Amino acid sequence: MNIMFQEYTSVNNIENKDKRFWEKYNEALVKRAAMLIDTVVFEKWYKYLEIENKGKVGRSYEYPIVFFEFLMKIRTLWNVPFRILESFVRIF
């Protein structure tokens, strides 16, 4: 029983426990947001607008529906106020 206690509290185990591969850890944190929010809307912006405006009578749409879904995800995940979301819309 004394041997098991020494294994768990040895200095070597404590040091190894605290070591972290910071490069991989930081990259995982960055990719976390990319997995939660799909940014394809910006890559295919004009394609989405072309599809939505096809056969439409009257003024054409300026923003694809997918863009508003993108804003909705940001608001839901991080509780971003509407005025800040409005600044995203004004950028585009």
DRENFI-954954 format. One record per residue (C-alpha): x, y, z; residue number from 1. Coordinates in steps of 0.2 Angstrom, whole numbers, plus 5000, padded with zeros to 4 digits. Example, Ala and Ser with C-alpha at 12.3 -4.5 7.8 and 13.67 -1.06 7.14 Angstrom:
<atoms>
- x, y, z, n
- 5062, 4978, 5039, 1
- 5068, 4995, 5036, 2
</atoms>
This chain:
<atoms>
- x, y, z, n
- 5000, 5000, 5000, 1
- 5014, 5012, 5004, 2
- 5021, 5009, 4986, 3
- 5005, 5014, 4978, 4
- 5005, 5030, 4988, 5
- 5023, 5034, 4983, 6
- 5019, 5031, 4964, 7
- 5005, 5044, 4964, 8
- 5013, 5057, 4974, 9
- 5031, 5056, 4967, 10
- 5039, 5072, 4960, 11
- 5041, 5064, 4943, 12
- 5022, 5061, 4941, 13
- 5018, 5078, 4947, 14
- 5030, 5086, 4934, 15
- 5023, 5075, 4920, 16
- 5005, 5080, 4924, 17
- 5009, 5098, 4923, 18
- 5018, 5097, 4906, 19
- 5007, 5102, 4892, 20
- 5010, 5103, 4873, 21
- 5006, 5122, 4872, 22
- 5007, 5122, 4853, 23
- 4994, 5109, 4851, 24
- 4984, 5115, 4865, 25
- 4983, 5133, 4858, 26
- 4979, 5126, 4840, 27
- 4965, 5116, 4848, 28
- 4957, 5132, 4856, 29
- 4958, 5141, 4840, 30
- 4950, 5127, 4830, 31
- 4936, 5126, 4843, 32
- 4927, 5141, 4836, 33
- 4930, 5136, 4818, 34
- 4921, 5120, 4822, 35
- 4906, 5129, 4830, 36
- 4904, 5142, 4817, 37
- 4904, 5138, 4798, 38
- 4912, 5152, 4788, 39
- 4908, 5145, 4771, 40
- 4895, 5159, 4769, 41
- 4909, 5171, 4766, 42
- 4917, 5159, 4753, 43
- 4901, 5157, 4743, 44
- 4893, 5173, 4746, 45
- 4889, 5177, 4728, 46
- 4883, 5160, 4724, 47
- 4871, 5160, 4739, 48
- 4864, 5177, 4733, 49
- 4863, 5171, 4715, 50
- 4852, 5156, 4721, 51
- 4841, 5167, 4732, 52
- 4838, 5180, 4719, 53
- 4834, 5168, 4705, 54
- 4817, 5172, 4698, 55
- 4814, 5185, 4712, 56
- 4803, 5200, 4707, 57
- 4808, 5217, 4714, 58
- 4823, 5222, 4723, 59
- 4836, 5209, 4725, 60
- 4843, 5202, 4741, 61
- 4859, 5210, 4747, 62
- 4863, 5197, 4761, 63
- 4861, 5178, 4759, 64
- 4850, 5169, 4772, 65
- 4865, 5159, 4777, 66
- 4874, 5175, 4783, 67
- 4859, 5178, 4796, 68
- 4861, 5160, 4802, 69
- 4879, 5164, 4804, 70
- 4875, 5179, 4815, 71
- 4862, 5169, 4825, 72
- 4875, 5156, 4829, 73
- 4887, 5170, 4835, 74
- 4873, 5178, 4846, 75
- 4868, 5161, 4853, 76
- 4886, 5155, 4857, 77
- 4893, 5171, 4865, 78
- 4877, 5181, 4869, 79
- 4883, 5195, 4858, 80
- 4872, 5210, 4859, 81
- 4862, 5215, 4843, 82
- 4871, 5231, 4841, 83
- 4888, 5222, 4839, 84
- 4879, 5210, 4827, 85
- 4874, 5226, 4817, 86
- 4892, 5231, 4816, 87
- 4895, 5214, 4807, 88
- 4882, 5218, 4795, 89
- 4888, 5235, 4791, 90
- 4906, 5228, 4788, 91
- 4898, 5219, 4773, 92
</atoms>
